[in-house]
Amino acid sequence: MGRMRLRDTADLDNQAASWIERMSRPVLDSEIAAEFDRWISEDPRHLESYARLASVWNADGLARALTAGVPHNDNDEGQLDLPGFAEQTGRGPLGSLKRLARLAALAAIVLVPAALIAQGALAPVTTYSAPRGEDRIVELADGSQLHLSGGTQLSVRITPWSRKVTMARGQTYFDVAHEPLRSFTVDTGSASVSVLGTAFDINLRDHGEREVRVYRGLVNVEAGNGEWRVPAGVGVAIMGSHMRSLDDVEGDGPGWIDGWFDAQDTALDDLVEQVNRSADSPIVLTDPGLGALRISGRFQLDHPREVLDTLALIYGLRWQDDGDQLLVSRS
């Protein structure tokens, strides 16, 4: 399996390298451009591989290395000839040598980044967390903004060709800066979400379910053998390879970032889990069967005692504070 994955990566990089060479020519045929567009749209990995190799191909260090010791025409004004320029202008052997040098360098580029990726040494991983009872807002180097709920932990790794977040627990609202050549991926352990630029919320439920709600743009969700494209105004919940739709996506963002939870025939368990991320003293249901109780209303997350007073009044419950926990039971 590992060898097959490396072979697939090498094949993708070889295709991307070929396209970099073709797209770098000063004169492009419209059919070639259309073919390139089709290739890019066939597979998200095509875009990632092309962007990764292009970022290295365009690096200043590579340009300096290729021009070192090569005579320049006085009219070149220090600019490096593009691949294919010899064929277009008929400069002859020198142009061909420079073209071969760039192609050789491109072949090396295909191999070197792949080795670096295998070693996991391209970029540092930064871990962010929010203590229970407190939200935290993090702005990434690319301009993306992450709003972490209390008790959330995640790690971020940004390279010249990819942006990846790994969520360990909790809930995060992502407002992703749009970059057409650098994807943004969130790994939740049992599901992954991929975008280019959008706004969405991911909630890692205590019982293992992963909820994704999209507020702007389009996201791609993968889990097990399933894959779903989720547009704005729609949500999905993933458990293993099973998916169910969520119909509670409203407004420009989730209510919890403003401190509220809107329940519409919602299980009490859902409210308790959300409140406990904002509360200093957790709510505990003494009767596990209470978690299935269906509730409706608007609740302020950082006022757990007021939430319990409302629930007690409407649904015939009672609660008490034992100093460490807020215990809820039937009346």
N, C-alpha and C positions, 0 to 999 in steps of 0.2 A: 504493500500500500504506500509506504514512504517513497519507494523508488518511482512508483507510478506518479505520485504527486510532484516529485522533482522533475520528472520527464514532462509532465503537463506544463509546469512552470517554464521550463526551458523552451518548449514549443511556442508558448504564448509570447515569451520574450523575443524569440527569433522572428515571429510574425511582426511584433511591435517594432523591432529594429529595422526590418525591411520597410515598414511604413514610414518610419522616421526619415530614412534615406530618401524615399520617394517624395514625401511631403516637403522636404527641405530644398527641392530643386526650384530654381527661380521661375520656371514656367511649368504650370500644371494644366493638364488636360481636364476638362470638366467631367469626363467619364471616370478618371482616376479619383477625383474629389468625391464623386458620388459613391464610388466603390469603397473609399475610405470611410465615408459616413455609414455605409451599411455594415462594414466590419466593426466599427466602434459600437454600433447599436446591438450587435448580435449577442454580446456577452459583457456584463459589467467588468469582468476581469481584463477585457481588451483595453478598456479605458484606463484602468489602474496601471497595467503594464506599460502602456504607451506613455502615460504621464510620468511614471517613475524613470523610464529610460530617457525621456525628453529632458527631464530636469537635470540629469547628469550630462547629457549631450550638450546642453546649452551652458554648462558651467564655464566660468572664465578660465579655470585651470586647464581644462581640456583644450580650449582655444589656444592658450599660450603654448601648451606642449606641442600641439600640431604645427604651429607656425615657427617654432624654434629652429633655427638653422635653415629655413626655407627662404630663398631669395624672394623679395617682394618687388612688384612693379612699382615705380615711383608714383603712379597714378592711383594705386590701390588705397591710399590714405589710411593704411593700417588695418583695413578690413580683411577678414578672412574669407577666402572663396568658399562658396557653398558647394556641396556635392553636385556633380553634374555640370558645373560651370564650364569645365574644359570642353565638354561635348557641345555646349551651346555656343561657345565663342571660338572654338577651334584653336585653343592655346597650345595643344600638342602634348608632348611627353611630361612636361612639368605639371600641367593641370591633371594629367592622369595619375601621376605619382601622388599628388596631394589628395586626389579622390580615393586612391587605394589606402592612403594613410588614414583618412577619416573612416573608411569602412572597416579597417583593421581595428581602429580605436573603438568603433561601435560594437564590434564583436567582443572586445574586451569588456565594454560596458555591460553587455548582456550577462557576462559571467561574474564580474565583480559584485554588482549589487545582489545577485542571487546568493552568492556566498555569504555576503554580509547579512542578508535576511535570515539565512539558515543559522547564523551565529546569534541572531537577535541583538545585534550591536549597532543598529542604525540610529536609534534615538532613545533617550531615557524615558522611563515610565514614572509619572507623577501620580501620587495617590491623594485623593481629597475625601474628606468625611465631614459629616455634620453631626454634632452630638444630639442625643435624644432631647427633644423639647426645643430645638433651635433649627431654623432653616439656614442655608448658606448659599450665596450666589458666587459662582466662579466664572471668570471670563478667561477663555483660552487665548493662546497666541494668535489664532486665526480669526479672532473676533466673535466666535461662538460663545453663547452664554448658557451656563448650566445652573438651574435652580434646584438645589438638593433639599429634600425634606429631612426632618429630624431622624437620626438613626441611619442615614444613608452613607454608604461607602462605595467609591468607584475609583478606577485608575484610568489615566489618559496617556496616550502615546501619539505624538504627531511627527510625521516624517515629511519629506518634500513631496511625497506622492500619496499619502494616506493619513486619515485621522481615525483613531480607534479608541473607543471607551469600553472598559470592562466593568460591568456593575456586579458588586458582590451582594448588596442588599439595599433595600429601601426604595425610594421613588425619586425620579428626577424629571424635570421639564427641560427639554432641549430646544434652544432657539439657535439653529445652526446657520453659520455664515455660508452663503452660496459660493461654491467654487466648482466650476464645470469640470476641472481636471483632477480634483482630489476628493474622493468619496469620504463619507463620514459613517462609521459603522459602530454600532453598540452591541456588545456581546453580553447576553444575560445568563449564559451557561447552557440553557436548553433552547434558546432562540436567539436570533441575531436580527438587527434592524439596520438597513443600509439606505442612505440618502445622499444627495448632493447639497441641498440647502432647503431647510423646512423647519417647522416647529411641531414638536410632538412630545408626548408624555409616556414614560415607561414606569410601571408599578410592579415591583417584584413582591407578590403576595406571600404571606407567611406559609400558606399551604402549598406553595410551589408554582402556582399559576403566574404567567407573565401577561400583563395587560399593556396594550399599546393603543394610545389615542392620538389621532393626527389632527392638528389644528390649522396647519398651513402646508401646502405642497403635497408630495406623494412619497410614501416610504415603501420599501420592500422588506417583508418579514419572512424569515426562513426558520423552520423548526422541523426536526426529523426529516421526513421525506417530502414535507409540504412547503409550499411557497405561496405567499399572498402579496398582492400589491394593494396598499391601503391608501385611499385618497383622503383629503381634508374632510372633516365632519364625520368620520367613521372610526370605529375602534374595533380591536380584536383581542380576545383572550386566548392564550395558548397554554395548553397543558399536555406535555409530551408532544405527540404529533396531531393532537386534536385541537380544532379551532372553533370558537363561537364568536359571534358578532356582538359588539357593544353599542347600544343606542343612546348613550348618555353623553355624547360629545357635543358640547354647545359652547358658543362664544369664541373668544380669541385665545383662550388658555384655560387650564384646569382651575377649578375654584380653590383648591387647596393652597395655591401660591398666594392667594389673598386671605387665607385663613378660614375658608368656609368649606363645608361639605354639603352638597345638595343630594338628598336621598329621594328617590322615586321608586317606591315599592322595592327597597333595597334591603338586603340581609343585614341584621344588626351587627354581625361579625365584621362586615365591611366598614361600618362606622367606627366600631371599637378599634380596629386595626389602624385606621387613619388618625383617630384622636390620640392614640398611644404614641404616635410619632411626635406629637406636639406637647404632650403632657409630661409633667415631672413625676406624677404618680400614675402608674398604668391602671387601666380599667380591666377587671377580671370578672368574667361571667362564671358564677359559682355553679350554674347549671349549663353544661355545654349545649344542651338543646335550645337554649335561648338564642344562640347565634343565628339560627334559621328564622327568627322572628322578622317579618317584613315591616319596614318602617318607611315613613315619608316625612320630609321636612327639611329645613335649612339649619345647620348646626355650626356654631363657632368653635373651631378646633382647639384653640388655646384656652377655652373655658370649659374644661371637662365636667366640672360640678354642675354648671348650668345645663350642660347637655343631659346629664343624668337626671336632673330635676325635671326637665321637659319629658324625657322618656318615662319617668315614673308617673307623671301626671297623665300622659296620653295612653300609655300601654300597660298600666297597672303593675309597674315594677317598683322595687325598692333598692336602695343602695346605702352603703356605709363606708366610712373612711377608717381603715384600721391603722393608719399611720404610714404604711408603705404602699398600700394598694387601695383602689376604690372597688369594693366588692358589690356586684349586682346580682340580685336574685328575684324570683317571682314574689309577689305580695302574698 
